[in-house]
Amino acid sequence: MEKKAWPYVAGMLDAEGTFQIAVDRRPNGITGMSLQITISNTDIRLMKWLSSNFGGKFYRRKNQRGFSTKDSPDIYFWFMFGKQNQEAFLLGVLPHIVAKKQEAVLALEFVRMTGWNKDRKLQIAEEMKAAKVGDLEKDRKENLVKLTPSEMSAFAAGVFDGDGSIGQSVELTQKRLILMRWFLMCFGGRFDQRSMNGGKTYFRWRLSGKKNKKEFLLDLVPHLLLKKEQAKNLLNSIEKGSATTDMLSTPPGVKTQSELTGDSKSDSTKT
């Protein structure tokens, strides 16, 4: 496995991946527990790339996101099986993963355990659930992963292929505050906090300015797998002078970056 692929797949895990302990409960009690490492996406190219580079298997499931129209995309799930394979995979991504590092650490402890160890395994399962919720107070700057420039670009490409949007705007929507901090630290830009129907919170990071977008996309293009064409199209528009320089405004009720970080310098866009 090429070293440069680990940061990309770590970014994809932070965007579209899941670590979960499956507990087999029977009438006579718990009969087994296993680790599940999964990445989901609607693009089969990602599934084929994962299988080719890391092994594992992928499956197609129809209408998993509640869509009912005939044009709704199927969703694919890639799974990594086998304790030895899972351990090797976790060791590869752990130096690079940002938002789900604690889950990955717990997963590695789980696959390395020998014997039944029922109580500790159940404890790991609960700790993993708690880590998924995310504690904003623990998502501090000192927890951010520091990577080389090439690794940063590859990791960001993985996240953007999962949760990013590249059109006239360059933006990322995510539930984890720590990823917003990481993108802010590495690439500048701005982010804010928003609420969906039902009260769930998410964050949106955006990059403004043609120069900033161009530099960011030029770094990402060599690593992008799914959104390479969108990135090239925007770069072409910037070169031709037809791309817009979007102004970042904050709608009413949206918490700004300065409110979330306590930093009075609310505009951290690189110049």
URMO-V305116 format. One record per residue. N is the residue number from 1. RES is the residue in one letter. PHI is phi in degrees with one decimal (none if undefined). Layout:
# URMO-V305116
n=N res=RES phi=PHI
n=N res=RES phi=PHI
This chain:
# URMO-V305116
n=1 res=M phi=none
n=2 res=E phi=-66.5
n=3 res=K phi=-57.5
n=4 res=K phi=-66.8
n=5 res=A phi=-80.1
n=6 res=W phi=-63.3
n=7 res=P phi=-61.0
n=8 res=Y phi=-62.4
n=9 res=V phi=-69.8
n=10 res=A phi=-64.2
n=11 res=G phi=-64.2
n=12 res=M phi=-64.9
n=13 res=L phi=-62.1
n=14 res=D phi=-63.9
n=15 res=A phi=-86.9
n=16 res=E phi=-125.1
n=17 res=G phi=-96.2
n=18 res=T phi=-141.1
n=19 res=F phi=-109.9
n=20 res=Q phi=-150.0
n=21 res=I phi=-98.3
n=22 res=A phi=-86.6
n=23 res=V phi=-109.0
n=24 res=D phi=-90.1
n=25 res=R phi=-102.3
n=26 res=R phi=-119.7
n=27 res=P phi=-55.4
n=28 res=N phi=-93.0
n=29 res=G phi=117.4
n=30 res=I phi=-79.8
n=31 res=T phi=-107.9
n=32 res=G phi=-178.4
n=33 res=M phi=-142.5
n=34 res=S phi=-145.7
n=35 res=L phi=-88.9
n=36 res=Q phi=-116.2
n=37 res=I phi=-114.5
n=38 res=T phi=-133.7
n=39 res=I phi=-128.1
n=40 res=S phi=-117.4
n=41 res=N phi=-168.9
n=42 res=T phi=-91.3
n=43 res=D phi=-103.5
n=44 res=I phi=-67.0
n=45 res=R phi=-60.8
n=46 res=L phi=-65.7
n=47 res=M phi=-61.0
n=48 res=K phi=-66.3
n=49 res=W phi=-65.5
n=50 res=L phi=-61.4
n=51 res=S phi=-64.1
n=52 res=S phi=-69.5
n=53 res=N phi=-93.1
n=54 res=F phi=-124.9
n=55 res=G phi=83.8
n=56 res=G phi=76.7
n=57 res=K phi=-137.6
n=58 res=F phi=-129.7
n=59 res=Y phi=-133.0
n=60 res=R phi=-102.4
n=61 res=R phi=-126.8
n=62 res=K phi=-91.1
n=63 res=N phi=54.4
n=64 res=Q phi=-72.5
n=65 res=R phi=-101.2
n=66 res=G phi=82.9
n=67 res=F phi=-74.8
n=68 res=S phi=-125.7
n=69 res=T phi=-84.0
n=70 res=K phi=-68.7
n=71 res=D phi=-88.2
n=72 res=S phi=-65.6
n=73 res=P phi=-72.2
n=74 res=D phi=-71.7
n=75 res=I phi=-113.4
n=76 res=Y phi=-110.4
n=77 res=F phi=-123.4
n=78 res=W phi=-102.9
n=79 res=F phi=-121.0
n=80 res=M phi=-101.9
n=81 res=F phi=-107.6
n=82 res=G phi=86.5
n=83 res=K phi=-61.5
n=84 res=Q phi=-66.6
n=85 res=N phi=-64.4
n=86 res=Q phi=-64.7
n=87 res=E phi=-62.8
n=88 res=A phi=-62.6
n=89 res=F phi=-64.2
n=90 res=L phi=-63.7
n=91 res=L phi=-63.2
n=92 res=G phi=-72.0
n=93 res=V phi=-89.6
n=94 res=L phi=-56.1
n=95 res=P phi=-66.9
n=96 res=H phi=-115.8
n=97 res=I phi=-70.5
n=98 res=V phi=-112.2
n=99 res=A phi=-72.9
n=100 res=K phi=-109.8
n=101 res=K phi=-61.8
n=102 res=Q phi=-62.4
n=103 res=E phi=-64.0
n=104 res=A phi=-66.6
n=105 res=V phi=-62.6
n=106 res=L phi=-64.5
n=107 res=A phi=-62.8
n=108 res=L phi=-65.2
n=109 res=E phi=-59.7
n=110 res=F phi=-61.9
n=111 res=V phi=-71.6
n=112 res=R phi=-88.0
n=113 res=M phi=-74.6
n=114 res=T phi=-113.9
n=115 res=G phi=79.8
n=116 res=W phi=-74.8
n=117 res=N phi=45.5
n=118 res=K phi=-56.3
n=119 res=D phi=-63.3
n=120 res=R phi=-68.2
n=121 res=K phi=-63.4
n=122 res=L phi=-65.4
n=123 res=Q phi=-64.6
n=124 res=I phi=-61.3
n=125 res=A phi=-60.5
n=126 res=E phi=-70.1
n=127 res=E phi=-64.6
n=128 res=M phi=-67.7
n=129 res=K phi=-62.0
n=130 res=A phi=-65.1
n=131 res=A phi=-66.0
n=132 res=K phi=-67.7
n=133 res=V phi=-65.1
n=134 res=G phi=82.1
n=135 res=D phi=-109.2
n=136 res=L phi=-59.1
n=137 res=E phi=-70.5
n=138 res=K phi=-91.3
n=139 res=D phi=-81.6
n=140 res=R phi=-94.7
n=141 res=K phi=-60.3
n=142 res=E phi=-69.3
n=143 res=N phi=-88.5
n=144 res=L phi=-71.7
n=145 res=V phi=-80.9
n=146 res=K phi=-103.4
n=147 res=L phi=-122.1
n=148 res=T phi=-70.4
n=149 res=P phi=-54.3
n=150 res=S phi=-66.2
n=151 res=E phi=-67.3
n=152 res=M phi=-60.0
n=153 res=S phi=-65.9
n=154 res=A phi=-66.9
n=155 res=F phi=-62.6
n=156 res=A phi=-61.1
n=157 res=A phi=-63.8
n=158 res=G phi=-62.4
n=159 res=V phi=-63.7
n=160 res=F phi=-69.8
n=161 res=D phi=-62.2
n=162 res=G phi=-89.6
n=163 res=D phi=-118.1
n=164 res=G phi=-90.1
n=165 res=S phi=-133.9
n=166 res=I phi=-126.9
n=167 res=G phi=-138.6
n=168 res=Q phi=-72.4
n=169 res=S phi=-104.8
n=170 res=V phi=-122.7
n=171 res=E phi=-148.1
n=172 res=L phi=-134.0
n=173 res=T phi=-114.4
n=174 res=Q phi=-152.3
n=175 res=K phi=-89.6
n=176 res=R phi=-98.1
n=177 res=L phi=-62.1
n=178 res=I phi=-62.0
n=179 res=L phi=-69.3
n=180 res=M phi=-61.5
n=181 res=R phi=-62.9
n=182 res=W phi=-64.7
n=183 res=F phi=-64.4
n=184 res=L phi=-62.2
n=185 res=M phi=-65.9
n=186 res=C phi=-88.5
n=187 res=F phi=-127.8
n=188 res=G phi=77.0
n=189 res=G phi=83.6
n=190 res=R phi=-143.6
n=191 res=F phi=-142.2
n=192 res=D phi=-140.7
n=193 res=Q phi=-110.9
n=194 res=R phi=-132.7
n=195 res=S phi=-123.6
n=196 res=M phi=-88.4
n=197 res=N phi=-61.1
n=198 res=G phi=102.2
n=199 res=G phi=89.9
n=200 res=K phi=-70.6
n=201 res=T phi=-99.8
n=202 res=Y phi=-141.7
n=203 res=F phi=-122.0
n=204 res=R phi=-127.5
n=205 res=W phi=-102.7
n=206 res=R phi=-134.9
n=207 res=L phi=-115.7
n=208 res=S phi=-119.5
n=209 res=G phi=91.7
n=210 res=K phi=-59.3
n=211 res=K phi=-63.2
n=212 res=N phi=-64.6
n=213 res=K phi=-63.0
n=214 res=K phi=-62.0
n=215 res=E phi=-62.4
n=216 res=F phi=-63.0
n=217 res=L phi=-68.2
n=218 res=L phi=-62.4
n=219 res=D phi=-70.4
n=220 res=L phi=-81.8
n=221 res=V phi=-50.0
n=222 res=P phi=-62.9
n=223 res=H phi=-105.6
n=224 res=L phi=-66.0
n=225 res=L phi=-108.9
n=226 res=L phi=-100.6
n=227 res=K phi=-116.7
n=228 res=K phi=-63.8
n=229 res=E phi=-66.4
n=230 res=Q phi=-61.1
n=231 res=A phi=-65.4
n=232 res=K phi=-64.6
n=233 res=N phi=-63.2
n=234 res=L phi=-67.6
n=235 res=L phi=-61.1
n=236 res=N phi=-63.3
n=237 res=S phi=-64.4
n=238 res=I phi=-64.7
n=239 res=E phi=-63.3
n=240 res=K phi=-82.2
n=241 res=G phi=82.3
n=242 res=S phi=-97.9
n=243 res=A phi=-77.4
n=244 res=T phi=-86.6
n=245 res=T phi=-97.8
n=246 res=D phi=-72.1
n=247 res=M phi=-90.5
n=248 res=L phi=-92.6
n=249 res=S phi=-114.6
n=250 res=T phi=-110.2
n=251 res=P phi=-64.8
n=252 res=P phi=-58.6
n=253 res=G phi=85.1
n=254 res=V phi=-95.5
n=255 res=K phi=-78.7
n=256 res=T phi=-87.2
n=257 res=Q phi=-56.9
n=258 res=S phi=-64.8
n=259 res=E phi=-68.3
n=260 res=L phi=-78.3
n=261 res=T phi=-102.5
n=262 res=G phi=76.7
n=263 res=D phi=-97.6
n=264 res=S phi=-70.1
n=265 res=K phi=-86.5
n=266 res=S phi=-76.4
n=267 res=D phi=-104.2
n=268 res=S phi=-108.4
n=269 res=T phi=-66.2
n=270 res=K phi=-67.4
n=271 res=T phi=-122.0
